[in-house]
């Protein structure tokens, strides 16, 4: 039985299945390096931004689908890599579709990716709604996020910091901040939808 720290993987999976966010964070800590290495080895041209983005999406999917994991069929790390592989394929397909929609207006010597052009413009509708809500209510959604997203979400959605400020304050790459905030907002949106059903 694989172990992480002082707790076996199977125990962490069991705890994560009943909603223990700390256990899921331990699963992240245990598997993130091997997942990054797997993705970089499998798709050589992926830069660190895409690898981190795919890892975040994969763990988000794993967190939502943890109840479907069957330890009798595979190890947790194998199940996670399968999710990451499918997520990578989906991400690359979406990127290819998106890149076909944009026409370059420069002389062809320099091309900026869409993500490089995204700035800290006006708040999205979700951010506007969140800002109007009671901060305690917003904080309760943030508390329900996996640990990796909590502090960044609080700094953006409660404290109102810009992406660049968060990046500098937490010493995290700007693209990673953008990715984690995007994931956090998506999870909060899902929590709100589930709460209204």
N, C-alpha and C positions, 0 to 999 in steps of 0.2 A: 504494500500500500504506500503510495507516494505521500510524502509529508511536506508541509510548509511551516517553518517555525516550529512550534510545538504541537500543531494540530494537523491531523491527516487530511488530505484532499477530500476524501469521502465525507468526513465530518463537516468540512467547510461547505461542501455542496449541499448536504442535508440542511444545514443552517440557512444557507442562501435560499433554498427552496421554500423555507417558511418565512422569508422576508428579512433575514438578518443582513443588513447592509454592510456591517463590519466584516462578516464572513466573505461577502462578495468582494470587498476591497482587498482582503487577504488573497483571494483567488486572483485578482488583478495583479497584485504585487508579485505573486508566485509565477504567473504565466506571461506577463507582458514582455519580458526580454526575449523569451523563446519565440513568442508570437511575432515580434518585430524581426527577429533573425530569420524565421520561416518565410515571412513575406518578402524580405530583401533577397533571400536566396532564390525564391520562386520567381519573382518578377524583378529582374535586375535594374530596370530603369526607373523604379519608383523612388522618388525623393522622400526625405524624412517627413515632410508635411503630409504626403499621401499615406505613408506608412502609419503615422500617428492617427490620421483621420480614419483609416480602415480599422485600426486597432480599437479606437473609440466606438465606432459603429458596431464592430463585432462584439465588444463587451456589452454594449447597450442591448443588442439582440439576445445575447446569451442571458443577460439579466432578466429580460422579458420572457424568455423561453426556457428558463432553468428547470421548470417543472417537466419539460419533455425530455430532459437528459436521462439516459438509462445507463448506469454504470456497468450493467451486465453486457452491454453491446460495445462500449469503447471507454477508453480513459477520458477524463475530462479534457485534458490537453488536446487529444485527437478530435474530440467533438468541437472544441473551440477553434481549432485550425480549419475544420470543415466550414464552420460559419465564416471565418475570416477569408477563406478561399472564395466562397460564394459572394461575400461582400465586396472583395477586391474585383471580381469579375463584373459585378453590378456597377461599381464605382467607375471602372474603366469604360464600360459601355456608355454610362451616362456622360462621362467626360468626352468621349468620342462624338456622341450625339450633340452635346453642347458646342463643341468646337466647330462643328459644321454650320452652326447658326450664326457665327460671327465672321464678318468680312474685315480683313485688315485694311486700314486706310493709310498706313504708313508706307515707307519705301521698301518694306519687306526685310529690312536688316534687323529689326527688333520687334519682338512680339511679347506683349505682356499677357500673362494668364489672367483669366477673369478674377481669380481670387486676389491677385495683386492690385486689381483696380477697386476692390471693395474697401471702402473707408468707414469712418464713423459718422455717417450722415445722420439724418433724422431717425428717430426711433421707429421701429416696426410697429404695426398695429398691436401685436402681442405685448411689446414693451410698454406701449401707451396704456393698455388695459391694466397691466400689472402695476404700473406706477399709480394708477387711480385707486387700486384696491388697497385695503388695509394691509400695512406692512407685516403684521403678525400672520395674516392669512398667507401672504406671499412666502414668508419665512417657513411656514409649515410645509409648503410645497418643496422649498429648497431643502428642508430637513429630510424629505423623502427621496432625495436624489442619491445616487451612489457617491461615495466620499470624494472621488476624483473631481466631481463637478460642483460640489457644494460651495467651496470658498470663492471660486470664480463667479458662480451664479450670484452669490450674495454681493460681491463687489460690483457687479454690473446691474443687477435688478433691484437691489436695495440701496446700495451706496451710490449708484449712478456713475461709476467710473467709466472712462472711455477704454477701449480695447488696449490702446498703447500704454495707458496708465497702469492697467492690470498687468500687462506684459512686463513692464519695468519693475513694478512693486513686487511681483511674485517671481521674477527672474525666469520667465517662461517665454518661449518664442511666440511672436504675435500670431502666427498661423495656428499654433496650438490653442491659444486663447480663443481665437475665432471659432475653431472647431468645437471646443468644449462648451462655449456659450451656446452655439447652435444646437448641440446635442441636449444641453440642459433645458433650453427653451422647448425643444420638441418633446422631451419627457414631461415637463410641466404641463404643456398643452394636452398631452395624453392623459395625465392625472386628472386634469380638469374635465376632459371629456368623460372619463370613466366615472368621475364623481357625479356627473349630471345624468348618467344612465339610470 
